[in-house]
Amino acid sequence: MAEDLSRLTGLLYELGVLKRYKRTGWLIAGVRDPESIADHSFRTAIIATVIATMEGANPERAAFMSLFHDTQETRITDIPYIGKRYVKAASNENVTRDQTAGIPEAVAAVIGSAVEEYEGHATLESRCARDADKLECLVQAIEYRDQGHANVQPWIDSSLAALQTPTGRRLAEEALKTGSLEWMSQILNGD
């Protein structure tokens, strides 16, 4: 049990690295200090909750999958799409199995099942979580564009094209016609 707890604690420290690792695609777009992988995963989980609720899926499951969808990047980093043409990373399921080896079996099973379901695309919850990942990227690109980064349109286009749920597409359409700070103006104006 002591070794299980030692490895589990090690996993908690390892996943903390995601707070420091930056999303590399934004560096290509010219964003000097892009969001971290943990920043991305947090908002992805929020968006997954919204999409799943509106699609009639289990929002807790969709959010849970979203929290673990990029945890493998502690070991393989955030390989930008252009790099994936040249580099073949291990599957997320295999990386997760390595990450959770030696930790309490129940914890490893919960994490592993979330990653496998997300990667399998078979359930409505996994499709909602995957749409949340793409919608979060699209929203982040709009925010960066509003901050003056002109090279983000490819991220907007590819994210929009990847959306599968009706809710994900409707939210993307609304985000594209709404400024990233319009919410604040509505509050200040009492709307």
Backbone hydrogen bonds, N-H to C=O, Kabsch-Sander energy under -0.5 kcal/mol:
donor,donor_aa,acceptor,acceptor_aa,energy
5,L,1,M,-2.4
6,S,2,A,-2.1
7,R,3,E,-2.6
8,L,4,D,-2.4
9,T,5,L,-2.6
10,G,6,S,-2.0
11,L,7,R,-2.2
12,L,8,L,-2.1
13,Y,9,T,-2.2
14,E,10,G,-2.8
15,L,11,L,-2.9
16,G,12,L,-1.1
17,V,13,Y,-0.6
17,V,14,E,-1.5
18,L,15,L,-1.4
19,K,16,G,-1.7
20,R,17,V,-1.9
21,Y,17,V,-2.0
23,R,35,E,-2.4
24,T,22,K,-0.7
26,W,23,R,-0.7
27,L,23,R,-0.5
27,L,24,T,-0.9
28,I,24,T,-1.3
29,A,25,G,-1.4
30,G,27,L,-1.2
31,V,26,W,-2.7
32,R,30,G,-0.7
37,I,18,L,-0.6
37,I,21,Y,-2.3
38,A,18,L,-2.2
40,H,36,S,-2.1
41,S,37,I,-2.5
42,F,38,A,-2.4
43,R,39,D,-1.9
44,T,40,H,-2.3
45,A,41,S,-2.1
46,I,42,F,-1.7
47,I,43,R,-2.7
48,A,44,T,-2.6
49,T,45,A,-1.8
50,V,46,I,-1.8
51,I,47,I,-2.9
52,A,48,A,-2.7
53,T,49,T,-2.0
54,M,50,V,-2.4
55,E,51,I,-2.0
56,G,52,A,-0.7
56,G,53,T,-0.9
57,A,52,A,-2.8
62,A,58,N,-2.1
63,A,59,P,-2.5
64,F,60,E,-2.4
65,M,61,R,-2.5
66,S,62,A,-1.8
67,L,63,A,-1.7
68,F,64,F,-1.0
68,F,65,M,-0.6
69,H,65,M,-0.7
69,H,66,S,-0.5
71,T,68,F,-0.9
73,E,70,D,-1.9
74,T,71,T,-1.5
75,R,72,Q,-2.0
76,I,72,Q,-1.8
77,T,73,E,-1.1
79,I,77,T,-1.2
83,G,80,P,-1.0
84,K,80,P,-1.5
85,R,81,Y,-0.6
85,R,82,I,-0.7
86,Y,83,G,-1.9
87,V,83,G,-2.1
89,A,87,V,-0.7
95,V,91,S,-2.4
96,T,92,N,-2.5
97,R,93,E,-2.2
98,D,94,N,-2.1
99,Q,95,V,-2.8
100,T,96,T,-2.3
101,A,97,R,-0.6
101,A,98,D,-0.8
103,I,100,T,-1.8
107,V,104,P,-0.6
108,A,104,P,-2.3
109,A,105,E,-2.5
110,V,106,A,-1.9
111,I,107,V,-2.3
112,G,108,A,-2.8
113,S,109,A,-2.4
114,A,110,V,-1.5
115,V,111,I,-2.2
116,E,112,G,-2.6
117,E,113,S,-2.4
118,Y,114,A,-2.4
119,E,115,V,-2.7
120,G,116,E,-1.6
121,H,117,E,-0.9
121,H,118,Y,-0.7
127,R,123,T,-2.0
128,C,124,L,-2.4
129,A,125,E,-2.4
130,R,126,S,-2.5
131,D,127,R,-2.4
132,A,128,C,-2.2
133,D,129,A,-1.8
134,K,130,R,-1.9
135,L,131,D,-3.2
136,E,132,A,-2.6
137,C,133,D,-1.6
138,L,134,K,-2.3
139,V,135,L,-2.8
140,Q,136,E,-2.6
141,A,137,C,-2.4
142,I,138,L,-2.2
143,E,139,V,-2.4
144,Y,140,Q,-2.6
145,R,141,A,-2.6
146,D,142,I,-2.7
147,Q,143,E,-1.1
148,G,145,R,-1.9
149,H,144,Y,-2.4
150,A,148,G,-0.9
151,N,29,A,-0.5
152,V,149,H,-0.6
153,Q,150,A,-0.5
155,W,152,V,-1.1
156,I,152,V,-1.7
157,D,153,Q,-3.0
158,S,154,P,-2.4
159,S,155,W,-1.9
160,L,156,I,-2.5
161,A,157,D,-2.2
162,A,158,S,-1.2
163,L,159,S,-0.8
163,L,160,L,-0.9
169,R,165,T,-2.2
170,R,166,P,-2.5
171,L,167,T,-2.7
172,A,168,G,-2.0
173,E,169,R,-2.5
174,E,170,R,-2.2
175,A,171,L,-2.6
176,L,172,A,-2.3
177,K,173,E,-1.0
177,K,174,E,-0.6
178,T,174,E,-0.5
178,T,175,A,-0.8
182,E,179,G,-1.5
184,M,181,L,-0.7
185,S,181,L,-1.4
186,Q,182,E,-2.3
187,I,183,W,-1.7
188,L,184,M,-2.6
189,N,185,S,-2.1
190,G,187,I,-1.2
191,D,186,Q,-2.6
